[in-house]
């Protein structure tokens, strides 16, 4: 019988030990994890095959199955990300500011771990390692609650990591996976204020909203990705086609994939047919406004868009398309439908690029680049624990610094007030 309160207590006790450990101890634990994943690669893939088989039998979409799949390349990437964390500075113990008051008090603002971080996530088993290792480097214990779709893979990964960190002298309970997929245990985790310092949900909109609405533990909202690309009137055509293709088709199941393409009316007849060729290579359905439908009439996988399409995160080979009159209409559309994740403009107009980056109310804004770069590794942060779409505490890809808080340390010499 799983006791969620006992799990919270164990994590809290482990976090107190971890917080006092040196950077070297934490780095040794990370190197042990990387080596153990390499050594147990075959067992990880075998566990993952069980999860994939069940997903296929449950008739999950291909894009969903792609998201939960681990292969040698993805395991290589996981190992690389863990080793990269070792190279990064320890985010704890940094003095952010310091001052000496007229009365002689010396006040320093320093970074410390958050404590215990709870992760509630779905279907991507690499998150199990990303979250655990980021938390560990930042001095935090973590409680992981993954999705039922990857429970076998997650168990294998968690067992490997727990054994690896113990060999480095850390408590195994710095990393705890809730092995139950019972929703009631998730509900209990969301009420565990006595032990969990922050919850980070990562997955579908439904999951994230459920955690935000039901948790009494503070929440950092991540991951909702209704991302846009706007092609301006004077964009480089080849660049626009390449960016649109990459943003939609390189990996449509992830949160930084483009879901809506906006095109200036003056360039639409030139660029849309070329983009359509790229979409056809992936059998991507284009859900079009009346003007874009007229340009692409008769093409396969071209259907009329509904209002709901522009508000949808598909995570699939589906793209909403809308022609706009200018950059202002594009900005208004994005700010209406976006989830504050990642938006891009393709343009050769400097003033329009400045306007776009200034007025788009999202965490990450691109000029002449694909939204697919919104990723902790691509930003040089190591792995990421999530992409925050809120404005408090952390925003955008959340690396090590986002997993710390601050403490004021005051040195006196007998001052009284």
N, C-alpha and C positions, 0 to 999 in steps of 0.2 A: 504494500500500500504506500503510495507516494504522499508524503507530508510536505506541502509547499512551505509551510512556516518553518519547518526544520531545514529545508533547503536554503531559505533566506537567512536563517541563523548561521548555518555553516558558511555561507558566502560572506557574511558580515565578519565573522571571526577570521576567515582567511584574508579578507581585505585589510584587516589591521596589521597582519604579519607582512603582507605584500607591500604595504605603504612604507614600511621601514627598510625595505631591501634596496641594495645599491643598484645602479645601472648595470654593473657587470653581472650580477645575479639574474636580473631580468633578461639581459641579452643572452646569457648562457641558456636560459630556459627557452628562449626563442630559437636559438640554434639547435637545441635538442628537438624542438617541435619540427623544424624543417627536416632534420635528419630522419626523424621517426616517420614522417609522412613519406619521404623517399623510400625508406626501408619497407614500409607497409603499403606501398602503391598498389600492389596486386589485390590485397584485401579490401582496400578502399573501392577499387573499381568493381570488384565482385559484389560488395554491398550495394553499390550504386546500380548495378544491373538488376538487382531485386526490385529496387524502387522504380526503375524504368519499366520493367515488366508489368508491375502493378499499374503504373500510369497508362501504359498502352491498353491493358485489359479494361481500364476504367474509361477508355476513349477520350483521354485528354487530347487537346490540340497539339499539333506538331511543335508549335512555338513554345508551348508550355513544357513539353518533354525536352526540348532543346535547352531550356533554362535549368532544368534539374540534372542534366547529364554532366558527368565528369569523365574525361578521357585523359590520356597522357599529357596532351598539350595543356589542358586546364590545370592538371595537377602540377605540371612544371610552373605554371603561372602562380599558383598558390605558394609553392615553395619559394619562388623568386620574391614574392611580396613579403613573406615572413623574413627572409634574409635581409631584404632592403630595410625593414624596420630596425634591424640591429644597427645599421649605419646611421640612422637618424638620431638627432639629439634627444636626450631624455626630456620630456616636456615638464617634468616635475622639478621643483626646487629652483626655478628661474625667478630672479628678482625683476619684476616688471617695472617697479618704480620705487624710489626712496627719497625721503626728505627728512630734514632735521628741523624741528619746530623751535620757536623762540625760547621755549622753556627747556630745551635740551633733549626732548624726546626724539628718538630716531625711529621713524616709521617706514617699514618696508612692506611692499605688496608682493607676495610670492605665490607661485603656482603649486597646487597640491592635487592629488587624485580626487575624483568625485566620490569614490567609495565602492559601491556595488551598482553595476549597470545591468539592467534587465533587457534582453533582446527578444522581441516577438517577431518572427519572420516566416517567410514562406519559400518553399520550393528551390531555392538556390543554395546548395550545400557549401559552396565556397564562403558564404556569409558566416558559417559556423567557425571557420578558421580566421577569417578577417576580423570578426568581432572579438573572438577570444584573444588573438595576438595583439590587436590594437589596445584592448583594455589592459592586458598584462603590461605592455610597454609603458602605458600611462599610469601604472600602479593600481589599477582597479580590478577587483574580482568581477566576474560576470556570470549571470544566470541566463542560459539560452533556452528558448522555447521555439524550436523550428516547426515546420509544417509536417503533417502526416505523410505527405508525398515523398519526403526524403528522410524519414525516420531511421531507416537502416544505415544509410550513409552517415547521417549525423551521429548516430551512436558510435560507429566505428571511429570517426574523426575525433569525437570527444574523448573516447577511451585512450586513443593514441596520444592526444595532447596532455591529458591528465597524468599519464605515466611519464611522459617526457619532462614535464615541469617538476615532478617529484624528484627526478634524478638530479635536477639542478638545485634542490633544496627548498623548493616552494611547496606549500600545501596543495594537494590535488584539488581542493575545493575553491581554488582561485578560478577554476573553470568548472561549471556544473551545467549539464544538459538535463532538462526536464524530459524524461523519457516517455512520459505519457502524452498522448495527443488528445486527451479529454479536454473539452472546452472549459469545463468547470475549473480545472487546474490553471488555465490561463486567466480566468476571472479572479481566482484567488491571488495570482501573481500581481495583478493590477491593483490589488488592495494592500500590498505588503509594504506599507509606508515605514514600518519599524526597521526594515532591513534593506529595502531597495531604494537607492537614491534617485535614480532616473530610469525611465523606460524609453526604449527606442523601438518603435514599430517599423518594420520594413517589408513592404509587399503591396498587395492590392489596395485600392482605395477603400474597399469595404473593411479590410483589416485595420487600416490606419484610422479610419473614422471610428471604428468600434473601440479601439484603444483610447483615443482622445476623449470619447464620450463617456467611457466607463471607468477609466483609471483614476484612482485617488493619488497615485504616485505621479510626480511631475513627468511630463512627456515631451520629447523632442520629435516633432513630426517630420518624417522623411519619405521620399520616394515617389509620391504621386507625380507622374511624368506626362502631362499633356503638353508636349513640346512642339514648338513652331519654327519654321524657316520662312523668311520673307525674301523674295527675289525682287529687287528694286528695278526701276525703269532702265538703268544703265549698267546693270550687272554684266560681268563677263559671262558669256553664255556657257562656255565649257566649264568654268568654275562652278556656276550655278547647278549644272546637271550633275557634276561630280559630287558636290556637297549634298544635294537632294538624294542622290542614290545612296551615298554612304549613311546619311542620317536616318534613312528609312530602312534600308535593306541589309546593312552589314550585320545587324543583330536586332530585329524588331521586338524581341521579347523583353528588352531591358528598358529601364525608366528614362534613359537619355535618348531614346530613339525618337525621331520626328513623327508626330501624329497628324499634323496639319501643315500643308504647304500653301502659303499665300504668295500671289504673283501680281506684280503691277500690270495694269491693263495694257500699257504700251509695249510690253515685252512678251506678253502671254502667248501670242501666236507663234513667236519664234522659239520660245523655250519649252512650252508645255509638250509639244509633240516629241521633242528630244528626251524629255524626262519620262514620257510615256514609254519610250523604247526601253529605258532602263528598268522601269517598273514591270514591264512585260517579261523581262529576263528572270524575274523572281515571282511572276504570277501575282503581283501585288494589285489588289483592287483599288481603283481610284473613285472616291465618292465626291462628285463634282457639283459645284454651283452651276446655275443655268448658263453663265457665260463660258466657263471652262468646259461644260458639257457640250456646248455648241462647237467649240474648237476641236474637241476630241471625239465628236459624234461618230458612231459606227465602230469605234474601237472595242476590243474585248476588255472585260473587267472594268468597264466604265459605267457607273450608275449614278443617279441623282443623289445628292447629299441632303440629309435632313438637318434640322437645327441641332438635334442630339448628337450627330456625328462630330460637330465641332467641339463638343464638350466631352468627348470620349477618349480614354486612353486605351487603344486597341491591343497593344502588345502582340501584334500580329501583322501579317502582310496586307494591311489595309491603310489607306491614306486619304484623309479629307483634303479637298482642294477648293480654294476660293480665290477669285480675282478681285483685287481692290484697286481703288482709284489713285492712292498715294500712300506715302509712308505713315501719314496720320491715321488713315483708316486701318492700316495694318497694325499699328500700335494699339488702337482702340479695340480691335478684334482680339488681339493677344491678351491684353489686360482683362478683357471680359471672360475669356474661356481658359486661360492658362492656369496651371497649378503652381506657379512660382518656381518652376524647376529650371529649364534651359530654353532659351530662344536665340535665334540667329537671324542676321540680315546679311544678304549678299548684295554688295553695292560698290560703285566707284564714286559715290557722292559723299564727300567728307561730312558735310553738314547733316545729311540724312543719317549717317552712321552715328554722329554725336547725339542727334535727337533720339535715335532708337535706344542707344545705351543709357541715355539719361532718363527716358520716360518709361521704359519697360520695367514693370514691377515684379521682376523675377530674380532668383538668387544668382543666376549665371547667364550672361549675355555675350554673344559672339558676333564679331564682324568678320565675314568672309572665312568662316570655318564651320565644321560640322558640330552639331550638339553632342555627338558621341564622345567628345573629349571630356565631358563632365564626369570625372572619375578621380578618385583620390590618387591612384597610381599615376595617371596622366598629368595631374597637377603637382607631382613631386611630393605628395604627402604620404607615400607608402600606400598601403591598402586604405580603404575607407570603411567606416562603420555605417555609413548612410549618407544621403544627400539631404540636408535640412532645407525645407521649403518655408520655414517660419523665420521670424526676425529676432527672437530673443535667444540669447546665449550663443548660438552657432547658426551659420547660414552657408548653404552650398555644401560641397564635399567635406565631410567631417573626418579629419585626420586626428593625430595625437593631441594637438592643442585643444581641440573641441572636447576632449575627454578629461579636462582638468577644470578646477575651479581655483579660487584664490583665498589666501589667508593673509591678514595683516599681522605682522610681527613687530612689536614695539619694544625697543630697548630703552630703559630708563636708568636713572641714578638716584632714585628716591623721590621723584616728583609726586606731588599730590595736587588734587584739584579742590 
